[in-house]
Amino acid sequence: MISPGVKRNLRRAYELMRARFGHLHWWPGETPFEVCVGAILTQNTAWTNVERAIANLKAARVLEPKKLFALPESKLAELIHPAGYFNVKARRLRSFLRVLLLEFGGDLKRLFAGETSVVRARLLAVNGIGPETADSLLLYAGGHHSFVVDAYTKRIFQRHNWSLASQVHSPKPAGDYDKLKLLCQAALNQKAHAARLDYWQDYHAQLVMVGKHFCRTRAPRCDQCPLQPLLPKN
Ligand code: SF4
């Protein structure tokens, strides 16, 4: 059971953020494949660096599964250099591409086909893809209802005392990431199936906006933040 207060606050939080920022139309990417590449490259780096790496891949005309996989790992690392941790990310991209090409014929629709939990497990089995990346792929490239939790989400929820996720029933023992994800999914389920995808996509984007511009690690700017009315009163 989620406390009605937390559920109400989570829904109200979206209204407040949306009123401030408008619909954010995330995630940048011209194709689902570009979204996948971006989601893997964005680990531990700012999106502007990912954009530069993707621009390099486009300029080299290799932003498609077969061509990208055909590149030697060192050349791939060179092209994605602006995204940082380029050797690790080149390996991770190649792991993803290997599964996509060898198990699903290079067809993202086939990779994303099936129950969300099954596809999620499939993605988590790829070397270097953790829960946040898997959920970004599912939500923004695969059209699956899978809420994304990131460091901003954790910080905002903690500061507002919304991290009551352990109260949410889970069929399996869940770690902190999954608890928060289940909390969001259970609390933010009021919209019809089709509208919920856009809602969850935009909800995560709005939290990133708040996290980046207001809810900083040190000296949060609560007085200017759209979520200020929802701060705990103590
Ligand atoms: S900046 Fe303050 S009001 Fe905004 S989300 Fe963080 S803790 Fe809440």
Residues whose N, C-alpha, C, O or C-beta is under 5 A from the ligand:
A	BS01	SF4	I156 R159 F214 C215 P220 R221 C222 C225 L227 Q228
